[in-house]
Amino acid sequence: MKRVLLSYLFCLLGSVLLPGCDDDGPSGPDRPPNPVIASVSPLRVEVGDTITITGTNFGSNAQDVAVTVNGTSAGVVSVTPTTILAVIPSSVQSGSGTVRVTVERAAAAASASLTILTSAPPVIGGFDPDTVAAGGTLTITGQNFGDAIGETSVSIAGTSVQILSVATGQILVQVLAAASGTVAVVVTVRGRASAPQSVTVAPTEPPDSTGTVLGRVTESASGAGIGGAVIVADAIADTIPVVSVTTDAGGDYRIENIPAGTFVVTATAEGFNSGSTTVTVAAGQSVTADFSLDVEPTTGSILGRVTNAATGSGLDNAEVTVNVLGDTVPIFTANANSLGNYRLDGIPPGTFTVTATSPGFTALSSEVTVIAGQIIVLNLALTPLSGSLRSGDEILVLAPAWLTGQQQRRWGAESPRWQDRSGIAPDGGIARGSGRGRVSVFYAASTEPTWGGDSQTGGGIPHMEVG
């Protein structure tokens, strides 16, 4: 027993002091240098792939070199002092891997990292969303997708699509805008294709090329909405059809899905003047077109000035009458102011005779046509009567209708005297018992009228004209 123990201690001491007892081989000048790994290629491999390990101190004898991947021995194909070719063992699990190179009798091994990829084909598990819009994005879930875009491809309906991202068990792709209906999706990873799976692609809605025109139609005077007004949108371009709507009870309207373009929008309502405006409709936008309508006039007006044709001055209190064409009864009458100006409003549409009269002037008539909402300007220049009366001239004297028979006889029996505008006082009379008559005029000796009295006893002559 003592002999065995002494032998063990001697050997242990010798392993420290004597190189011949080192399990890792000789030390000092006889021990080979430790191997050094500079790189491993490729870094992403599958079971059965051959990797190239570059570095130094590998020796030249394959029997002296051992390569392991995650602790599992890899078959060494060839060895040079700077290169080792080895095969990934079939029993290695996918995931992160460590390559370790050991050279016989070297004091230490060298190691490097790589990724072990599964050799199983990808499997599609599902889609999100179940129905994708053409041109939208689609998430494909499943297994064995890897984690690199460069190693993966996806086809939809037989056409390759853009891959936006790849992660473990998930691929995000861009669906083609032209795709539609139920289509097949295939995922290919490092040359291995999945079984096709179907997904529904909804066709892309055409871009919105229409807009909206909206607004309100109101009365200009009160601001109240006008219900039942007709709104017409007529496009400048001949290729766009005319669109029309009717306002609601509050005067509001809305034209939707009107093609983009420029339109003339017109609002009409019974009893109101129409209104229009030009608007430009943009795709997907709304434009407002409000209308404030004036009440449509039903009558017109006549205005102007009555003047002395000889002097151009206005005739104060000149009478202007409006008669229906062919009728002698005036329907409108106005008197001119001190400047001769007159105005007649509220005249219905139609054709009328307008007559201006003033004592001492020849009456003047003119035919006019009145249009609702319009003003007719009619100036009338009256010609003065002759400046003096000569003996033998005839005048027509009209007795007032209100005179009694006795008053008429008295008025006709006497010889009334009056002064004309020239200051000449003619004298004459009318036949007894007559309400009107023609008399010969002769000059009186006096220039002042000698006959007077109040109008109801024969004083004053209401109307006279040269016969």
VENBEL-V117167 format. One record per pair of residues at least 4 apart in sequence whose C-alpha atoms are under 6 Angstrom apart, sorted by the first residue. I is the first residue (numbers start at 1). J is the second residue. If there is no record, write none. Layout:
((I | J) (I | J))
This chain:
((14 | 18) (15 | 21) (15 | 22) (24 | 105) (25 | 105) (26 | 30) (26 | 31) (27 | 31) (32 | 106) (33 | 106) (34 | 106) (34 | 107) (34 | 108) (35 | 56) (35 | 57) (35 | 58) (35 | 110) (36 | 55) (36 | 56) (36 | 110) (37 | 54) (37 | 55) (37 | 110) (38 | 54) (38 | 55) (39 | 53) (39 | 54) (40 | 52) (40 | 53) (41 | 51) (41 | 52) (43 | 114) (43 | 115) (44 | 115) (45 | 116) (45 | 117) (46 | 116) (46 | 117) (46 | 118) (46 | 119) (47 | 88) (47 | 89) (47 | 90) (48 | 87) (48 | 88) (49 | 87) (49 | 88) (50 | 86) (50 | 87) (51 | 85) (51 | 86) (52 | 84) (52 | 85) (53 | 83) (53 | 84) (54 | 82) (54 | 83) (55 | 82) (56 | 81) (56 | 82) (57 | 81) (58 | 81) (59 | 81) (60 | 79) (60 | 80) (60 | 81) (62 | 79) (64 | 103) (64 | 104) (65 | 102) (65 | 103) (66 | 101) (66 | 102) (67 | 73) (67 | 74) (67 | 100) (67 | 101) (68 | 72) (68 | 73) (68 | 74) (68 | 99) (68 | 100) (69 | 98) (69 | 99) (70 | 97) (70 | 98) (74 | 87) (74 | 88) (74 | 89) (75 | 86) (75 | 87) (76 | 86) (77 | 85) (77 | 86) (78 | 84) (78 | 85) (79 | 83) (79 | 84) (94 | 116) (94 | 117) (94 | 118) (95 | 115) (95 | 116) (96 | 115) (96 | 116) (97 | 113) (97 | 114) (97 | 115) (98 | 112) (98 | 113) (99 | 111) (99 | 112) (100 | 110) (100 | 111) (101 | 109) (101 | 110) (102 | 109) (121 | 192) (122 | 143) (122 | 144) (122 | 145) (122 | 194) (123 | 142) (123 | 143) (123 | 194) (124 | 142) (125 | 141) (125 | 142) (126 | 141) (127 | 139) (127 | 140) (128 | 139) (131 | 200) (131 | 201) (132 | 201) (133 | 201) (133 | 202) (134 | 175) (134 | 176) (134 | 177) (134 | 179) (134 | 201) (134 | 202) (134 | 203) (134 | 204) (135 | 175) (135 | 176) (135 | 177) (136 | 175) (137 | 173) (137 | 174) (137 | 175) (138 | 172) (138 | 173) (139 | 171) (139 | 172) (140 | 170) (140 | 171) (141 | 169) (141 | 170) (142 | 169) (143 | 169) (145 | 169) (146 | 168) (147 | 166) (147 | 167) (147 | 168) (149 | 166) (151 | 189) (151 | 190) (152 | 188) (152 | 189) (153 | 187) (153 | 188) (154 | 160) (154 | 186) (154 | 187) (155 | 159) (155 | 160) (155 | 161) (155 | 185) (155 | 186) (156 | 184) (156 | 185) (157 | 183) (157 | 184) (162 | 173) (162 | 174) (163 | 173) (164 | 172) (164 | 173) (165 | 171) (165 | 172) (166 | 171) (180 | 201) (180 | 202) (180 | 203) (181 | 200) (181 | 201) (182 | 199) (182 | 200) (183 | 198) (183 | 199) (184 | 196) (184 | 197) (184 | 198) (185 | 196) (185 | 197) (186 | 194) (186 | 196) (187 | 193) (187 | 194) (188 | 192) (188 | 193) (209 | 283) (210 | 257) (210 | 258) (210 | 259) (210 | 260) (210 | 283) (210 | 284) (211 | 257) (211 | 258) (211 | 281) (211 | 282) (211 | 283) (211 | 284) (211 | 285) (211 | 286) (212 | 255) (212 | 256) (212 | 258) (212 | 286) (213 | 254) (213 | 255) (213 | 286) (213 | 287) (213 | 288) (214 | 253) (214 | 254) (214 | 288) (215 | 252) (215 | 253) (215 | 288) (215 | 289) (215 | 290) (216 | 251) (216 | 252) (216 | 290) (217 | 225) (217 | 226) (217 | 251) (217 | 290) (217 | 291) (217 | 292) (218 | 223) (218 | 224) (218 | 225) (218 | 226) (218 | 292) (219 | 223) (219 | 224) (219 | 292) (219 | 293) (220 | 292) (220 | 293) (220 | 294) (225 | 250) (225 | 251) (226 | 251) (227 | 247) (227 | 248) (227 | 249) (227 | 250) (227 | 251) (228 | 246) (228 | 247) (229 | 246) (229 | 247) (229 | 268) (229 | 269) (230 | 246) (230 | 267) (230 | 268) (231 | 244) (231 | 245) (231 | 246) (231 | 266) (231 | 267) (232 | 243) (232 | 244) (232 | 265) (232 | 266) (233 | 242) (233 | 243) (233 | 263) (233 | 264) (233 | 265) (234 | 242) (234 | 263) (234 | 264) (235 | 240) (235 | 262) (235 | 263) (236 | 262) (236 | 263) (247 | 251) (247 | 252) (247 | 253) (248 | 252) (260 | 281) (260 | 282) (260 | 283) (261 | 280) (261 | 281) (262 | 279) (262 | 280) (263 | 278) (263 | 279) (264 | 277) (264 | 278) (265 | 276) (265 | 277) (266 | 275) (266 | 276) (267 | 274) (267 | 275) (268 | 274) (271 | 296) (272 | 294) (272 | 295) (272 | 296) (273 | 293) (273 | 294) (273 | 296) (297 | 372) (297 | 373) (298 | 372) (299 | 346) (299 | 347) (299 | 348) (299 | 372) (299 | 373) (300 | 346) (300 | 347) (300 | 370) (300 | 371) (300 | 372) (300 | 373) (300 | 374) (300 | 375) (301 | 344) (301 | 345) (301 | 347) (301 | 375) (302 | 343) (302 | 344) (302 | 375) (302 | 376) (302 | 377) (303 | 342) (303 | 343) (303 | 377) (303 | 378) (304 | 341) (304 | 342) (304 | 377) (304 | 378) (304 | 379) (305 | 340) (305 | 341) (305 | 342) (305 | 379) (306 | 314) (306 | 315) (306 | 340) (306 | 380) (306 | 381) (307 | 312) (307 | 313) (307 | 314) (307 | 315) (307 | 381) (308 | 312) (308 | 313) (308 | 381) (308 | 382) (309 | 381) (309 | 382) (309 | 383) (314 | 339) (314 | 340) (315 | 340) (316 | 336) (316 | 337) (316 | 338) (316 | 340) (317 | 335) (317 | 336) (317 | 337) (318 | 335) (318 | 336) (318 | 357) (318 | 358) (319 | 334) (319 | 335) (319 | 356) (319 | 357) (320 | 333) (320 | 334) (320 | 355) (320 | 356) (321 | 330) (321 | 332) (321 | 333) (321 | 354) (321 | 355) (322 | 330) (322 | 331) (322 | 332) (322 | 353) (322 | 354) (323 | 330) (323 | 331) (323 | 352) (323 | 353) (324 | 352) (325 | 352) (325 | 353) (336 | 340) (336 | 341) (336 | 342) (337 | 341) (349 | 370) (349 | 371) (349 | 372) (350 | 369) (350 | 370) (351 | 368) (351 | 369) (352 | 367) (352 | 368) (353 | 366) (353 | 367) (354 | 365) (354 | 366) (355 | 364) (355 | 365) (356 | 363) (356 | 364) (357 | 363) (360 | 384) (360 | 385) (361 | 382) (361 | 383) (361 | 384) (361 | 385) (362 | 382) (362 | 383) (387 | 422) (391 | 441) (391 | 442) (392 | 440) (392 | 441) (393 | 441) (394 | 439) (394 | 440) (394 | 467) (395 | 438) (395 | 465) (395 | 466) (395 | 467) (396 | 438) (396 | 464) (396 | 465) (396 | 467) (397 | 436) (397 | 464) (398 | 436) (398 | 463) (399 | 435) (399 | 436) (403 | 407) (403 | 408) (404 | 408) (407 | 411) (408 | 412) (408 | 435) (409 | 413) (409 | 432) (409 | 433) (411 | 458) (412 | 430) (412 | 431) (412 | 432) (413 | 432) (415 | 428) (415 | 429) (416 | 451) (417 | 427) (417 | 449) (417 | 450) (417 | 451) (418 | 425) (418 | 449) (419 | 423) (419 | 424) (419 | 425) (420 | 424) (424 | 447) (425 | 447) (426 | 441) (426 | 442) (426 | 443) (426 | 444) (427 | 441) (427 | 442) (427 | 444) (428 | 441) (430 | 437) (430 | 439) (452 | 459) (453 | 459) (454 | 459) (455 | 459) (455 | 460))
